[in-house]
Amino acid sequence: VKMGEESRHESEMEGLDDWLLAHGGACSRSVRLGESRRSGRGLYAARPVAGGDVLLVVPHALLLTATPRSHSAGALAKTDRLILALLEEAAGGSASRWAPYLRTLPPRRAFEESLPLMWAQRHVLSLCGPVLAERAAAQRADLRRRHAALCRVAGAASPSWSDFSWAAACVMSRSGDAS
């Protein structure tokens, strides 16, 4: 978090908590939504937590699922449908039902700084060595292939590579196996 951004991030997290509560969710007093310089945004223990304690309840209605509004998206893999759903909601801005959650997602530059998949191949090779460079190149090629497939389905409403790779990074870092 850069200087001056902390209060913005705190209000985003408070907005997320308010949104969750307003829609029937719950957040235990044993945890807090927050951000750490070391670990990023997340749910942090505010006091000791016992095994079996319920820390967070998210109603099913607040889950962003792999059911985008685009009817032709059925041909896509589940993860790519989730990416498309995220892009559709992000395009809705403050009118999106998920706007409080979307405001807490990292900007593209955060992924560009930390995710080798988004680095130039020469940087990956020089900083990480040939094994990781090869792996990042394979992931990037797969993501490009998936973007092309989504563009064939979405037609004129196709997301840019920049938007698609941001949404893919968000989905890959925040969901379980969505495949």
C-alpha positions as CSV (number, residue, x, y, z in Angstrom):
1,V,0.0,0.0,0.0
2,K,1.4,3.4,-1.0
3,M,1.2,6.4,1.2
4,G,-2.2,8.0,1.0
5,E,-3.8,4.8,-0.2
6,E,-4.4,3.3,3.3
7,S,-7.5,5.3,4.1
8,R,-9.0,4.5,0.7
9,H,-8.3,0.8,1.3
10,E,-9.8,1.0,4.8
11,S,-13.0,2.6,3.5
12,E,-13.2,-0.1,0.7
13,M,-13.0,-2.8,3.3
14,E,-15.6,-1.1,5.5
15,G,-17.8,-0.8,2.5
16,L,-17.4,-4.5,1.8
17,D,-18.3,-5.4,5.4
18,D,-21.4,-3.1,5.2
19,W,-22.4,-4.7,1.9
20,L,-22.0,-8.2,3.3
21,L,-24.1,-7.4,6.4
22,A,-26.8,-5.7,4.4
23,H,-27.3,-8.8,2.3
24,G,-27.5,-11.3,5.2
25,G,-23.9,-12.2,5.6
26,A,-21.9,-12.1,8.8
27,C,-18.3,-11.5,9.9
28,S,-17.2,-12.7,13.3
29,R,-15.7,-10.2,15.7
30,S,-12.7,-12.6,15.9
31,V,-11.7,-11.5,12.4
32,R,-11.3,-8.3,10.5
33,L,-11.3,-7.4,6.8
34,G,-8.0,-5.6,6.1
35,E,-4.8,-5.3,4.4
36,S,-1.2,-6.2,5.3
37,R,1.9,-5.0,3.6
38,R,3.2,-8.5,3.7
39,S,0.1,-10.5,2.8
40,G,-2.2,-8.1,0.9
41,R,-5.9,-7.9,1.4
42,G,-7.8,-10.5,3.3
43,L,-9.4,-11.7,6.4
44,Y,-7.2,-11.4,9.5
45,A,-7.6,-12.8,13.0
46,A,-8.3,-9.9,15.4
47,R,-8.2,-12.2,18.5
48,P,-7.7,-16.0,19.1
49,V,-9.9,-18.2,17.0
50,A,-11.0,-21.7,18.1
51,G,-11.4,-24.6,15.8
52,G,-14.9,-24.8,14.5
53,D,-15.6,-21.1,14.9
54,V,-17.6,-19.6,12.0
55,L,-15.6,-16.6,10.9
56,L,-17.5,-15.5,7.7
57,V,-20.9,-16.2,6.2
58,V,-21.4,-15.2,2.6
59,P,-24.9,-15.7,1.3
60,H,-25.2,-17.6,-1.9
61,A,-26.7,-14.6,-3.6
62,L,-23.4,-12.7,-3.1
63,L,-21.3,-15.3,-4.8
64,L,-20.1,-14.2,-8.2
65,T,-20.5,-17.3,-10.2
66,A,-19.6,-18.6,-13.7
67,T,-22.9,-17.5,-15.1
68,P,-22.2,-14.3,-17.2
69,R,-25.1,-12.5,-18.8
70,S,-23.7,-13.4,-22.3
71,H,-25.9,-16.3,-23.5
72,S,-23.2,-17.5,-25.9
73,A,-20.7,-18.0,-23.1
74,G,-21.8,-21.6,-22.5
75,A,-19.1,-22.9,-24.9
76,L,-16.4,-21.5,-22.6
77,A,-14.7,-23.4,-19.7
78,K,-16.1,-22.6,-16.3
79,T,-13.1,-20.5,-15.3
80,D,-13.4,-18.4,-18.5
81,R,-17.2,-17.9,-17.8
82,L,-16.2,-16.6,-14.3
83,I,-13.7,-14.3,-15.9
84,L,-16.4,-13.0,-18.3
85,A,-18.9,-12.6,-15.4
86,L,-16.3,-10.5,-13.5
87,L,-15.6,-8.4,-16.6
88,E,-19.3,-7.8,-17.1
89,E,-19.8,-6.7,-13.5
90,A,-16.7,-4.5,-13.5
91,A,-18.1,-2.8,-16.7
92,G,-21.2,-2.0,-14.7
93,G,-19.2,0.2,-12.3
94,S,-21.0,1.5,-9.3
95,A,-24.3,0.1,-10.6
96,S,-23.0,-3.4,-10.3
97,R,-24.5,-5.5,-7.5
98,W,-20.9,-6.5,-6.7
99,A,-19.5,-2.9,-6.8
100,P,-18.4,-2.9,-3.1
101,Y,-16.4,-6.2,-3.7
102,L,-15.1,-5.1,-7.1
103,R,-13.6,-1.9,-5.4
104,T,-11.4,-4.1,-3.2
105,L,-9.8,-6.0,-6.1
106,P,-6.2,-5.1,-6.9
107,P,-5.5,-2.9,-10.0
108,R,-3.7,-4.4,-13.0
109,R,-0.4,-2.9,-12.0
110,A,-0.4,-4.9,-8.7
111,F,-0.5,-8.1,-10.8
112,E,2.1,-6.7,-13.2
113,E,4.5,-6.1,-10.3
114,S,4.0,-9.5,-8.7
115,L,2.9,-12.1,-11.2
116,P,5.6,-13.5,-13.5
117,L,2.8,-14.5,-15.9
118,M,2.4,-10.7,-16.7
119,W,6.1,-9.9,-16.9
120,A,8.0,-9.6,-20.2
121,Q,9.7,-13.0,-20.9
122,R,13.2,-11.5,-20.7
123,H,12.5,-10.2,-17.2
124,V,11.1,-13.6,-16.1
125,L,14.2,-15.3,-17.5
126,S,16.7,-12.9,-15.9
127,L,15.0,-12.8,-12.5
128,C,13.6,-16.3,-12.1
129,G,15.6,-18.6,-14.3
130,P,14.7,-20.9,-17.2
131,V,12.3,-23.2,-15.5
132,L,10.0,-20.5,-14.2
133,A,10.4,-18.5,-17.4
134,E,9.2,-21.6,-19.4
135,R,6.3,-22.1,-17.0
136,A,5.3,-18.4,-17.2
137,A,5.5,-18.5,-21.0
138,A,3.2,-21.6,-21.1
139,Q,0.7,-19.9,-18.8
140,R,0.8,-16.7,-20.9
141,A,0.3,-18.7,-24.1
142,D,-2.6,-20.6,-22.5
143,L,-4.2,-17.4,-21.3
144,R,-3.8,-15.8,-24.8
145,R,-5.5,-18.9,-26.3
146,R,-8.4,-18.6,-23.8
147,H,-8.7,-14.9,-24.5
148,A,-8.9,-15.6,-28.3
149,A,-11.6,-18.2,-27.6
150,L,-13.6,-15.7,-25.5
151,C,-13.2,-13.1,-28.2
152,R,-14.7,-15.5,-30.8
153,V,-17.7,-16.1,-28.5
154,A,-18.1,-12.4,-27.4
155,G,-17.7,-10.9,-30.8
156,A,-18.0,-7.1,-30.7
157,A,-18.2,-7.1,-26.9
158,S,-14.8,-8.8,-26.6
159,P,-12.6,-7.7,-23.7
160,S,-9.2,-6.2,-24.3
161,W,-6.2,-8.4,-23.5
162,S,-5.4,-6.0,-20.6
163,D,-8.9,-6.3,-19.1
164,F,-9.0,-10.1,-19.7
165,S,-5.6,-10.7,-18.1
166,W,-6.6,-8.5,-15.1
167,A,-9.8,-10.5,-14.6
168,A,-8.0,-13.8,-15.1
169,A,-5.5,-12.8,-12.4
170,C,-8.3,-11.9,-10.0
171,V,-10.1,-15.2,-10.6
172,M,-7.0,-17.3,-10.4
173,S,-6.0,-15.6,-7.1
174,R,-9.4,-15.6,-5.5
175,S,-11.3,-18.7,-6.4
176,G,-11.0,-22.4,-5.8
177,D,-10.9,-24.8,-8.7
178,A,-13.4,-23.1,-11.1
179,S,-12.5,-25.4,-14.0
